[in-house]
Amino acid sequence: MARINYWNPEDEKFWKSEGKKHAQRNLWISVPSLMLAFIVWQIWSVVAIRLNDIGFTFTDEQLFTLAAIPGLVGATLRFVYTFAVGSIGGKNWTVISTGVLAIPAIGIGFAVQNPDTPFSIMLLLAALCGLGGGNFSSSSANISFFFPKKEKGTALGINGGLGNMGVSVVQFVTPLIVTTGAFAFAGKGQVLENGQQIWLQNAAFIWVIPIVIMTLLAYFKMDNVPGAKQSVADQFVIVKRKHTWIMTVLYIATFGSFIGYSAAFPLLLKSQFPEYISLAFLGALVAAAARPVGGWLADKLGGARVTAIVFVVMSIGALGVIYFLNLNQFAGFLGAFLVLFLASGIGSGSTFQMIPQIFIPKEAAPVIGFSAAFAAYGSFLIPKLFGWSIDTTGSYVTAFYFFIGFYVIAFALNYFYYQRKTTEVKQLVKQAG
């Protein structure tokens, strides 16, 4: 049963007396649910690097593919998830989209225990992890309905930033959890070449109970926003909007970089600096923590201004990675990559803040989900581009030149359409109220 029958967060009296508490409750259930989705989505980024250590015989290309496939599926599902909130309600969809995460978590837990598990089965399980990738679009679209325009950037930054933290959580927790039999819920451990025993199934099984808990919380404590439901046809009008596609490009450059680098970073470290693989979680941690900051800065300084600075810093960071990769210097490589992660996190928050300023509320929500869907392909394309780069040129440097070129294009689009003093977006903002 819905807790709210009327919703208008722009009504100051309503917001202070009633709206804010409902919005906050839904936000703080949405955050851990989204975090679990990102955990499941990115499980393969940390499981893949250990498979050959426990008896599997996959090639480097196959391992990069396993890390990339959840991104491909998750990005594609985001198009469906984008319109699900308006079609069946934010609460209803959160319950469904969180509950199904248990399927790949259980499947992976059993599959990794048998080195004879064929690559095709592993590929299927990797694809099912894409179920977690879809959640961001629906979660962000849902939360955007709850908050007034002046607070949307901060709220979306908190939801997305802390939700994105799931990438860092899974990369930090997995190396610890697989080394203890205390959490070996099913099956035996695996023995490494050095004689150490690990329980790789823990990387997946450990999340099943939290998934069940958050599914129940969403069912009993979240709300469907009155008046938020729209038909798919009504929502689909956004594809005709020029600014939908421009904002999608900007978000691909920011969030697409974050999620793509997060998926590839552990494999990059293992390839170039294997002795430092334990630090793989740092990149995603920095980016996720920076996202709420990006939303807050955009609310204060303007989204276009913050986004412009972000693209400059990302280009500098990528050049730094190239420089230190050529020198084979780890400290510089890590520092430059963390700059990339930091800027991509801030940019993810600032670009999302721009969307509700450009579009009317009923269009802003699906645009947020739509742009997030395209951006999620970064989780597939970036690892695949790294794999192509190393196979073709023997180095990862070529891939970074492609990234820099894209950041330059994104900077130009942001400046021309949103940062100049005289732009058509100012008229759009006025039309949006």
NUMAR-71407 format. One record per residue (C-alpha): residue in one letter; y negated, x, z. Coordinates in steps of 0.5 Angstrom, whole numbers, padded with zeros to 4 digits, always signed. Layout:
REM residues N
AYXZ ...
REM end
This chain:
REM residues 433
M+0000+0000+0000 A-0007+0003-0002 R-0012+0005+0004 I-0018+0003-0001 N-0020-0003-0005 Y-0027+0000-0007 W-0029+0007-0009 N-0036+0009-0011 P-0037+0016-0008 E-0044+0017-0011 D-0046+0011-0006 E-0049+0016-0001 K-0048+0010+0005 F-0040+0009+0002 W-0039+0016+0002 K-0041+0018+0009 S-0038+0012+0012 E-0031+0012+0009 G-0031+0015+0002 K-0031+0022+0005 K-0025+0022+0010 H-0021+0019+0004 A-0022+0024-0001 Q-0021+0029+0004 R-0014+0027+0006 N-0012+0026-0001 L-0015+0033-0003 W-0011+0036+0003 I-0004+0033+0001 S-0006+0035-0006 V-0007+0042-0005 P+0000+0044-0002 S+0003+0040-0007 L+0000+0043-0012 M+0002+0050-0009 L+0009+0048-0009 A+0008+0047-0017 F+0005+0053-0018 I+0011+0057-0014 V+0016+0053-0018 W+0013+0055-0025 Q+0012+0062-0023 I+0019+0063-0020 W+0021+0067-0026 S+0016+0072-0026 V+0019+0075-0020 V+0026+0073-0021 A+0027+0076-0028 I+0025+0083-0025 R+0031+0083-0021 L+0037+0080-0025 N+0039+0086-0029 D+0039+0090-0022 I+0045+0085-0020 G+0049+0085-0026 F+0046+0081-0031 T+0045+0085-0038 F+0039+0082-0041 T+0034+0086-0046 D+0027+0087-0044 E+0025+0082-0049 Q+0029+0077-0046 L+0026+0078-0039 F+0019+0077-0042 T+0022+0071-0045 L+0024+0068-0039 A+0018+0070-0035 A+0014+0066-0041 I+0018+0060-0043 P+0016+0056-0036 G+0009+0057-0039 L+0010+0054-0046 V+0014+0048-0043 G+0009+0047-0037 A+0003+0048-0042 T+0006+0042-0047 L+0008+0038-0041 R+0000+0038-0038 F-0002+0034-0044 V+0003+0028-0042 Y+0001+0030-0034 T-0006+0029-0036 F-0006+0022-0038 A-0001+0020-0033 V-0006+0019-0027 G-0010+0014-0031 S-0004+0011-0033 I+0000+0010-0027 G-0004+0012-0021 G-0006+0019-0018 K-0001+0018-0012 N+0004+0015-0016 W+0005+0021-0021 T+0004+0026-0015 V+0010+0023-0012 I+0014+0024-0018 S+0011+0030-0021 T+0013+0034-0014 G+0020+0031-0013 V+0022+0033-0019 L+0021+0040-0017 A+0027+0040-0013 I+0031+0040-0020 P+0030+0047-0022 A+0029+0050-0015 I+0037+0048-0014 G+0039+0050-0021 I+0036+0057-0021 G+0039+0058-0014 F+0046+0057-0016 A+0045+0060-0023 V+0043+0067-0021 Q+0049+0068-0016 N+0054+0069-0023 P+0052+0075-0027 D+0056+0071-0033 T+0051+0066-0033 P+0049+0065-0041 F+0042+0067-0043 S+0042+0060-0046 I+0043+0057-0039 M+0038+0061-0036 L+0033+0059-0041 L+0034+0052-0040 L+0033+0053-0032 A+0026+0057-0034 A+0024+0051-0038 L+0025+0046-0033 C+0021+0051-0028 G+0015+0048-0033 L+0015+0042-0029 G+0011+0045-0024 G+0006+0048-0030 G+0005+0041-0031 N+0002+0039-0025 F-0005+0042-0025 S-0007+0037-0030 S-0005+0031-0026 S-0007+0034-0020 S-0014+0036-0022 A-0016+0030-0026 N-0014+0026-0020 I-0018+0030-0015 S-0024+0029-0019 F-0024+0022-0018 F-0025+0022-0011 F-0031+0026-0010 P-0039+0025-0012 K-0041+0030-0018 K-0045+0034-0013 E-0039+0036-0009 K-0034+0036-0015 G-0034+0044-0017 T-0033+0045-0010 A-0027+0040-0009 L-0024+0042-0015 G-0024+0049-0014 I-0021+0048-0007 N-0015+0044-0010 G-0014+0049-0016 G-0016+0055-0012 L-0011+0054-0006 G-0006+0051-0011 N-0006+0057-0015 M-0005+0061-0009 G+0002+0059-0010 V+0003+0064-0015 S+0001+0070-0010 V+0006+0066-0005 V+0012+0067-0009 Q+0010+0074-0011 F+0009+0076-0004 V+0015+0072-0001 T+0020+0073-0006 P+0021+0080-0004 L+0022+0079+0003 I+0026+0073+0003 V+0031+0075-0002 T+0033+0081+0003 T+0035+0077+0009 G+0042+0073+0009 A+0038+0068+0015 F+0036+0064+0009 A+0042+0064+0005 F+0043+0057+0005 A+0049+0057-0001 G+0053+0063-0004 K+0054+0070-0002 G+0049+0076-0003 Q+0049+0081-0009 V+0050+0088-0008 L+0045+0093-0012 E+0047+0100-0014 N+0044+0103-0008 G+0049+0099-0004 Q+0043+0094-0001 Q+0045+0087-0001 I+0040+0082-0003 W+0041+0074-0004 L+0037+0072-0010 Q+0038+0065-0009 N+0034+0065-0003 A+0028+0066-0008 A+0029+0058-0011 F+0033+0055-0005 I+0027+0056+0000 W+0023+0052-0003 V+0027+0045-0003 I+0025+0043+0004 P+0018+0044+0003 I+0018+0040-0004 V+0022+0034+0000 I+0017+0034+0005 M+0011+0034+0001 T+0014+0029-0004 L+0014+0024+0003 L+0007+0026+0005 A+0005+0024-0002 Y+0008+0017-0002 F+0006+0015+0005 K-0001+0018+0006 M-0004+0019-0001 D-0008+0013-0005 N-0009+0011-0012 V-0016+0011-0014 P-0019+0003-0015 G-0022+0003-0022 A-0019+0010-0024 K-0013+0007-0029 Q-0014+0007-0036 S-0010+0006-0042 V-0008+0013-0046 A-0012+0010-0052 D-0018+0010-0048 Q-0017+0017-0045 F-0015+0020-0052 V-0022+0019-0054 I-0024+0026-0051 V-0020+0029-0057 K-0026+0027-0062 R-0031+0030-0057 K-0034+0037-0060 H-0035+0039-0052 T-0028+0038-0050 W-0025+0043-0055 I-0031+0048-0053 M-0030+0047-0046 T-0022+0048-0047 V-0024+0055-0051 L-0028+0057-0044 Y-0022+0055-0040 I-0017+0058-0044 A-0021+0065-0043 T-0021+0064-0036 F-0015+0060-0033 G-0011+0062-0039 S-0012+0070-0037 F-0011+0068-0030 I-0004+0065-0031 G-0002+0069-0036 Y-0003+0076-0033 S+0000+0073-0026 A+0006+0072-0030 A+0006+0079-0034 F+0004+0083-0028 P+0010+0084-0024 L+0014+0086-0031 L+0008+0091-0033 L+0008+0094-0026 K+0016+0095-0026 S+0015+0098-0033 Q+0009+0103-0032 F+0009+0104-0024 P+0015+0102-0022 E+0014+0105-0015 Y+0008+0100-0014 I+0012+0094-0015 S+0011+0091-0008 L+0004+0090-0010 A+0005+0085-0016 F+0002+0079-0011 L-0005+0082-0010 G-0007+0080-0017 A-0005+0073-0017 L-0008+0073-0009 V-0015+0075-0011 A-0016+0070-0017 A-0013+0064-0013 A-0018+0066-0007 A-0024+0067-0012 R-0023+0060-0015 P-0026+0056-0010 V-0032+0061-0010 G-0033+0060-0017 G-0033+0053-0016 W-0038+0054-0010 L-0043+0059-0014 A-0043+0054-0020 D-0045+0048-0016 K-0051+0053-0013 L-0053+0057-0019 G-0050+0053-0025 G-0043+0053-0029 A-0046+0056-0035 R-0049+0062-0032 V-0043+0064-0027 T-0039+0063-0033 A-0043+0068-0038 I-0043+0073-0032 V-0035+0072-0032 F-0034+0074-0039 V-0038+0080-0039 V-0034+0083-0032 M-0027+0081-0035 S-0029+0085-0042 I-0031+0091-0037 G-0024+0090-0033 A-0020+0090-0039 L-0023+0096-0042 G-0022+0099-0035 V-0015+0097-0036 I-0014+0101-0042 Y-0018+0107-0040 F-0013+0108-0034 L-0007+0106-0038 N-0008+0112-0043 L-0009+0116-0037 N-0003+0114-0033 Q-0007+0113-0027 F-0005+0108-0022 A-0011+0107-0017 G-0016+0106-0023 F-0011+0101-0027 L-0010+0097-0021 G-0017+0097-0019 A-0019+0095-0026 F-0014+0089-0026 L-0016+0087-0020 V-0023+0086-0023 L-0020+0082-0029 F-0016+0077-0024 L-0022+0077-0019 A-0027+0075-0025 S-0022+0070-0028 G-0021+0066-0022 I-0029+0065-0021 G-0029+0063-0028 S-0023+0058-0027 G-0028+0055-0022 S-0034+0055-0026 T-0032+0052-0032 F-0028+0047-0028 Q-0035+0045-0025 M-0038+0045-0032 I-0034+0039-0034 P-0036+0033-0030 Q-0043+0036-0031 I-0042+0034-0039 F-0038+0028-0039 I-0038+0021-0036 P-0033+0021-0030 K-0028+0017-0034 E-0028+0022-0039 A-0029+0028-0035 A-0022+0027-0031 P-0018+0027-0038 V-0022+0033-0041 I-0020+0037-0034 G-0013+0036-0035 F-0013+0037-0043 S-0017+0043-0042 A-0012+0046-0037 A-0006+0044-0042 F-0008+0049-0047 A-0010+0054-0042 A-0003+0054-0039 Y-0001+0057-0046 G-0004+0063-0043 S+0003+0064-0038 F+0007+0064-0045 L+0002+0067-0050 I+0000+0073-0045 P+0007+0076-0043 K+0009+0075-0051 L+0003+0079-0053 F+0005+0084-0048 G+0012+0084-0051 W+0010+0085-0058 S+0005+0090-0056 I+0010+0095-0053 D+0015+0093-0058 T+0011+0095-0064 T+0006+0100-0062 G+0010+0103-0056 S+0004+0101-0051 Y+0001+0095-0048 V-0006+0097-0050 T-0007+0093-0056 A-0006+0087-0053 F-0012+0088-0049 Y-0016+0089-0055 F-0014+0082-0057 F-0016+0080-0050 I-0023+0083-0050 G-0024+0080-0057 F-0023+0073-0054 Y-0028+0074-0049 V-0033+0076-0053 I-0032+0069-0057 A-0032+0065-0051 F-0038+0069-0048 A-0042+0067-0055 L-0040+0060-0055 N-0042+0059-0047 Y-0049+0062-0049 F-0050+0058-0055 Y-0048+0051-0053 Y-0049+0051-0045 Q-0053+0057-0043 R-0059+0057-0047 K-0066+0053-0045 T-0065+0048-0051 T-0058+0046-0052 E-0055+0039-0054 V-0051+0039-0047 K-0058+0037-0043 Q-0058+0031-0047 L-0051+0030-0045 V-0052+0031-0038 K-0058+0026-0038 Q-0053+0021-0041 A-0048+0022-0036 G-0053+0020-0031 
REM end
